[in-house]
Amino acid sequence: MSKTMTALVKERQEPLQDRYKTAPDEARITDHAIAESGAADPFHGTVKVGDGQSAPWDFGIHRAIGGDHDLPNPGDILCAALAACLDSTLCMIAARMGVPLESLEVSVNARVDVRGCLMVDRTVPTGFQRIEVDVLLEVTEGVEPAQIKMLTSTAEQCCVVLQTLREGVPVTTTFREPTEKTAAE
């Protein structure tokens, strides 16, 4: 871990920590995504993420439920969100702790029985039944095992996507129709 990266993480995060202590409302953010398919192709669509800072992502549907499996599917995207969140959390905390990382790889597998989704067997729940995360973490020689344990346990505690999946979160769904155009339009 270079001193530069440690300093950069601290330089960016310490002012935020101080500000959020006195202005906790500023710490509340909203992430978002919008999926659009145009209803023409039930097996493909596009999702726009964030505030337009990246190109839209095309997605497809898994062959296990009739899709072409030619693009990342929503389960892949969920796995990617968890892998990215845990990877970046580990890197930031390692930098703050001064723990030099030689390499890091976060692999996520989500297991689902699609019979629930396809209504083949109503006793099978719709949704992932299990998510497995495998972290290959190599630190520089000489790092104490206690530091590694502190790094990994802190990262697990601070990883937003991991904690959301572990603890669950209320999800509300609103179905609506486009509003009718007014006479002036």
C-alpha positions, 0 to 999 in steps of 0.5 A: 500500500503506497503512502500516497493511497493511504493519504488520499483515502484519509484526505477524502474521508476524514472531512466527510466523517467530520461533516457527517458528525455535525450534519448527519442529514448530509450523509443520507444519499440515494442511489438509483437505476432506471430499466427500460425495455420498451416492452418490445423484447421481454428478454433484453433491456437497458439500465441507466445507473446513477446520475448519468455518469456512465453509459447505459448497460444492456442486460439480458435474461438467463437461459434458465428462464427463457432468455438468450443469456447473451448479456449480463442478467439481473442476477449477474448485476446483483453479484457485481454490485456485491463484488464491487462494494466489498472490493472497494470497501476492503481497499479503502479500509486497508488504505486507512489502516495502512495495510498493504495489499498485494492483490484482491479478488472478490468472487460472488455466486448467487444460487437460485432455483428458478422453479419459483420464478416460473411458478413451476413449484409454488413451494420454491421461493422466488429469489436467491436462496444463497449467495457465496462470497469468496475473497482472495486477499493477499497482503504484503509479507509482515502484516500481522494476522490480527490486522488482517482479521480487523481489516476483514471484519471491518470491511464486512461491517462497513460494506453497504451492499453486503449488509443490505443483503444480509439484513434485508431492507423494506422494498416498496413497489408502485405500479402506475400508468403514464399520466394523460396529456393535457389539452395544452400539450 
